[in-house]
Amino acid sequence: AASINHFFRVSNPGEASAVASGAAGDWKTTGDDLWMLPKGSALAGAVDVCRFYGHPTIGPNSHFYTADAGECAGLKTLQSQTPADKPRWNYEEIDFSAYLPESGVCPNVAPVPVYRLYNNGFARNDSNHRLTSKWSAVENLKAAGWSLEANGNPVMCATGRPY
């Protein structure tokens, strides 16, 4: 949403349509579309991507995606140990599947690197992450004070993009 400088990736067509129609507020598309695999893909090397959400009033009022199985499990454990009336990431679902980079390099089957940036908003209860394959978006967000995660390496790899 432009008004709060938040970004949200949507893979479900019905949810995407609802968000585009304004059902979730003032969200605009960035045009940073990616081709990922359907959730639960059985293709060799594909992994599930976990989707988490905070809470609209308790926080964080944001979504978080990870293709790292350890990170997903860690957040689920943290959720089970944090009272529901406190800010936490709540597991929603496996949202899609993707490939992981090896030593920072995406495989030939999924050559598009996907980076994750963080707005450093925890202290103000305004955490948000952005997944992007556009290096120009990475540079713009870094200039605005966002942190590039994973030591600057991609966090997952997409099979393509429509632009």
C-alpha positions as CSV (number, residue, x, y, z in Angstrom):
1,A,0.0,0.0,0.0
2,A,1.5,3.3,-1.1
3,S,0.2,5.1,2.0
4,I,2.2,2.9,4.4
5,N,5.0,1.9,2.0
6,H,4.2,-1.8,2.4
7,F,4.5,-4.6,-0.2
8,F,2.5,-7.8,-0.4
9,R,3.1,-10.7,-2.8
10,V,-0.1,-12.6,-3.9
11,S,0.0,-16.0,-5.6
12,N,-3.7,-17.0,-5.3
13,P,-5.6,-15.6,-8.3
14,G,-8.8,-15.0,-6.2
15,E,-6.9,-13.2,-3.5
16,A,-5.0,-11.2,-6.1
17,S,-8.3,-10.1,-7.6
18,A,-9.8,-9.1,-4.3
19,V,-6.7,-7.1,-3.4
20,A,-6.7,-5.4,-6.8
21,S,-10.4,-4.5,-6.3
22,G,-9.6,-2.7,-3.1
23,A,-11.1,-5.3,-0.7
24,A,-7.9,-5.2,1.4
25,G,-7.3,-1.4,1.2
26,D,-5.3,0.9,-1.0
27,W,-2.9,-1.6,-2.6
28,K,-1.4,-1.0,-6.0
29,T,0.6,-3.4,-8.2
30,T,4.3,-2.9,-8.5
31,G,4.5,-4.8,-11.8
32,D,7.2,-7.0,-10.2
33,D,5.5,-10.3,-11.2
34,L,7.3,-13.6,-10.9
35,W,6.5,-17.1,-12.2
36,M,6.7,-19.5,-9.3
37,L,5.5,-23.1,-9.0
38,P,2.2,-24.2,-7.6
39,K,2.3,-25.1,-3.9
40,G,3.4,-28.6,-3.2
41,S,5.1,-28.9,-6.6
42,A,6.8,-32.3,-6.9
43,L,9.5,-31.1,-9.3
44,A,13.0,-32.1,-8.4
45,G,14.6,-29.4,-6.3
46,A,11.4,-27.4,-5.6
47,V,10.7,-26.4,-2.0
48,D,7.6,-25.1,-0.3
49,V,7.3,-21.4,0.6
50,C,5.7,-20.7,3.9
51,R,3.5,-17.7,4.3
52,F,3.0,-16.0,7.7
53,Y,0.9,-13.0,8.8
54,G,1.0,-10.9,11.9
55,H,-2.2,-9.3,13.0
56,P,-3.8,-6.0,11.8
57,T,-3.8,-4.4,15.2
58,I,-1.4,-6.3,17.4
59,G,1.2,-6.5,14.7
60,P,3.1,-7.0,12.6
61,N,0.4,-5.9,10.1
62,S,2.3,-7.7,7.3
63,H,3.0,-10.9,5.5
64,F,6.3,-12.8,5.5
65,Y,7.4,-15.5,3.1
66,T,10.3,-18.0,3.4
67,A,11.5,-20.8,1.3
68,D,14.0,-21.8,4.0
69,A,12.5,-24.9,5.9
70,G,14.5,-24.0,9.0
71,E,13.3,-20.5,9.1
72,C,9.7,-21.7,8.6
73,A,10.0,-24.2,11.4
74,G,11.6,-21.6,13.7
75,L,8.8,-19.1,13.1
76,K,6.2,-21.8,13.8
77,T,8.0,-22.6,17.1
78,L,8.2,-18.9,18.0
79,Q,4.5,-18.6,17.3
80,S,3.7,-21.5,19.6
81,Q,5.7,-19.8,22.4
82,T,4.3,-16.3,22.0
83,P,0.9,-15.4,23.5
84,A,-1.7,-14.6,20.8
85,D,-2.1,-11.1,22.2
86,K,1.5,-10.2,21.5
87,P,3.1,-9.3,18.1
88,R,4.2,-12.5,16.3
89,W,4.2,-14.2,12.9
90,N,1.3,-16.5,12.5
91,Y,1.7,-19.4,10.0
92,E,-1.0,-19.3,7.3
93,E,-0.1,-21.8,4.7
94,I,2.3,-23.1,2.1
95,D,1.6,-20.4,-0.5
96,F,3.7,-21.6,-3.5
97,S,6.8,-23.5,-4.3
98,A,10.2,-22.2,-5.5
99,Y,13.8,-23.2,-6.0
100,L,16.6,-22.3,-3.7
101,P,19.9,-20.8,-4.8
102,E,23.1,-22.6,-4.2
103,S,26.0,-20.4,-3.0
104,G,23.9,-17.4,-4.1
105,V,23.3,-18.7,-7.6
106,C,19.9,-19.7,-9.0
107,P,19.7,-23.0,-10.9
108,N,19.1,-23.0,-14.7
109,V,15.5,-24.3,-14.2
110,A,14.7,-21.2,-12.1
111,P,17.2,-18.5,-13.2
112,V,15.5,-15.4,-11.7
113,P,16.9,-14.4,-8.3
114,V,14.4,-13.2,-5.8
115,Y,15.7,-10.9,-3.0
116,R,14.1,-10.1,0.3
117,L,14.3,-6.7,1.9
118,Y,13.2,-5.6,5.3
119,N,12.0,-2.1,6.3
120,N,13.6,-2.3,9.8
121,G,10.1,-1.5,11.2
122,F,10.1,-3.7,14.3
123,A,10.7,-0.9,16.8
124,R,7.7,1.0,15.5
125,N,5.5,-2.2,15.1
126,D,5.5,-1.7,11.4
127,S,7.6,-4.6,10.0
128,N,7.3,-5.2,6.3
129,H,9.3,-7.3,3.8
130,R,9.4,-7.1,0.0
131,L,10.3,-9.9,-2.3
132,T,11.6,-8.6,-5.6
133,S,13.6,-9.7,-8.7
134,K,14.2,-6.2,-9.8
135,W,17.7,-5.0,-8.8
136,S,16.5,-1.4,-9.3
137,A,13.9,-2.0,-6.6
138,V,16.6,-3.4,-4.3
139,E,18.7,-0.3,-4.8
140,N,15.7,2.1,-4.3
141,L,14.7,0.4,-1.1
142,K,18.2,0.2,0.3
143,A,18.5,4.0,-0.4
144,A,15.3,4.4,1.6
145,G,16.8,2.6,4.6
146,W,15.6,-1.0,4.0
147,S,18.0,-3.9,4.7
148,L,18.8,-6.5,2.0
149,E,18.6,-9.9,3.8
150,A,20.5,-13.1,3.3
151,N,23.8,-11.2,3.0
152,G,22.7,-9.8,-0.4
153,N,22.0,-13.3,-1.9
154,P,18.7,-14.4,-3.3
155,V,16.3,-16.1,-0.8
156,M,14.6,-18.1,-3.6
157,C,14.6,-18.4,-7.3
158,A,11.7,-17.9,-9.8
159,T,11.2,-19.8,-13.1
160,G,10.7,-16.5,-14.9
161,R,8.9,-13.2,-15.1
162,P,6.5,-11.8,-17.6
163,Y,8.5,-8.7,-18.5
